[in-house]
């Protein structure tokens, strides 16, 4: 029987694909790697929405009171850096670049710093009760560090997929 994909070479018994097509299939972003891909896309969308909300709030606070708070400037800065790191992670991830592993580790570590700045600091310093979205942000960043950093460091599949 011929390969199910290219119909040029003899198929391997287990997969129905030839060796060449198996190699191409192994290099695709699929399976469990869809989860970080969805996380990156979601973070880009929510990052720009958050930037719009925070920037609007920042401008209205400044026009009402005439002063900029230190926390407001820090929040805006951290948000812009988070968007930049997320865009960089998306660029490396979807281009399947060799340095994706390192960029993703920075992405997840900065995600925790971002969550601490956005959720924990206001809860502790201003005694603001975190919303369900805030808790989701914090839990998501912790899961990123606990689950995805070890996956990107230890997985045998990551060097195969991200090899350009």
C-alpha positions in Angstrom: 0.0 0.0 0.0 1.1 3.6 -0.7 1.3 6.4 1.9 -2.1 7.8 2.8 -0.9 11.4 2.3 1.5 11.6 -0.6 0.7 8.3 -2.4 4.3 8.2 -3.6 6.1 5.9 -1.2 5.4 2.7 0.7 3.4 3.2 4.0 4.8 2.3 7.4 2.6 -0.4 9.0 1.7 1.6 12.2 0.7 4.9 10.8 -0.2 4.5 7.2 2.3 7.3 6.3 5.7 7.0 4.7 8.8 8.1 6.7 8.9 11.5 5.0 5.2 12.2 5.8 5.7 11.0 9.4 8.6 13.5 9.8 6.4 16.3 8.5 3.5 15.3 10.8 5.9 15.2 13.8 7.0 18.8 13.1 3.4 20.2 13.2 1.9 22.1 16.1 -0.8 19.7 17.2 -2.0 17.7 20.2 -1.2 19.2 23.5 0.6 22.1 21.9 -2.8 23.5 20.9 -3.2 24.5 24.6 -0.3 27.0 24.7 -1.2 28.2 21.2 -4.7 29.0 22.4 -3.3 30.6 25.6 -1.1 32.9 23.5 -3.9 33.9 21.2 -6.2 34.6 24.2 -3.5 36.5 25.9 -3.0 38.7 22.9 -6.7 39.5 22.6 -7.2 40.1 26.4 -4.0 42.1 26.5 -5.1 44.6 24.0 -8.5 44.8 25.6 -6.9 45.4 29.0 -4.6 48.0 27.5 -7.7 49.9 26.1 -9.4 49.7 29.5 -6.4 50.7 31.6 -5.3 53.4 29.2 -8.8 54.9 29.3 -8.9 54.7 33.1 -5.4 56.2 33.2 -6.4 59.2 31.0 -9.7 59.8 32.8 -8.0 59.7 36.2 -5.4 62.1 35.0 -7.9 64.5 33.5 -10.1 64.4 36.7 -7.4 64.8 39.4 -4.4 66.1 37.4 -2.1 63.5 38.8 -0.7 60.2 37.8 -0.4 57.4 40.4 2.7 55.3 40.7 0.6 52.2 40.5 -1.2 53.4 37.4 2.2 54.0 35.6 3.5 50.6 36.8 0.3 48.9 35.7 0.4 50.5 32.3 4.1 49.7 31.9 3.7 46.0 33.0 0.7 45.7 30.6 2.7 47.0 27.6 5.6 44.7 28.5 3.3 41.8 28.8 1.8 42.5 25.4 5.3 42.8 23.9 6.4 39.5 25.4 3.2 37.8 24.3 3.6 39.0 20.7 7.3 37.8 20.8 6.2 34.4 22.1 3.5 34.2 19.4 6.1 35.1 16.7 8.5 32.4 17.9 5.8 29.8 18.6 3.9 30.0 15.4 7.0 30.2 13.2 8.3 27.2 15.1 11.6 28.8 15.8 14.4 27.0 17.7 14.5 29.5 20.5 10.8 29.1 21.2 11.6 27.1 24.4 13.5 30.0 26.0 10.9 32.6 24.9 8.0 30.5 26.3 9.8 30.2 29.6 10.2 34.0 29.8 6.5 34.3 28.7 5.3 32.1 31.5 7.5 33.6 34.2 6.5 37.2 33.2 2.9 36.0 33.3 3.3 35.3 37.0 4.8 38.7 37.6 2.0 40.3 35.6 -0.6 38.4 37.7 1.1 39.5 40.9 1.1 43.1 39.8 -2.5 43.1 38.5 -4.2 40.8 41.1 -2.1 40.4 44.3 -0.7 43.9 44.7 -4.1 45.7 44.6 -5.6 43.0 46.9 -2.9 43.5 49.5 -2.1 47.2 49.2 -5.5 48.6 48.4 -7.5 45.9 50.1 -9.5 45.3 46.8 -11.4 42.0 46.6 -10.2 40.0 43.6 -12.9 39.3 41.0 -13.4 35.9 39.3 -11.4 37.2 36.3 -8.5 38.2 38.6 -8.4 34.8 40.2 -8.5 33.1 36.8 -5.6 35.3 35.7 -3.6 34.3 38.8 -4.4 30.6 38.5 -3.7 30.5 34.8 -0.2 32.1 35.4 0.6 29.6 38.1 -0.5 26.7 35.9 1.7 28.1 33.2 4.7 28.0 35.4 4.0 24.7 37.1 2.9 22.7 34.0 4.1 24.4 30.8 7.7 25.3 31.8 8.5 21.7 32.7 6.8 20.6 29.5 8.9 22.9 27.3 12.1 22.0 29.2 11.6 18.2 29.3 9.5 17.2 26.4 11.2 15.3 23.6 8.6 16.6 21.1 9.4 20.3 21.6 12.9 20.2 19.9 11.3 18.3 17.0 8.5 20.8 16.5 10.5 23.9 17.1 13.5 23.2 15.0 13.8 26.1 12.5 
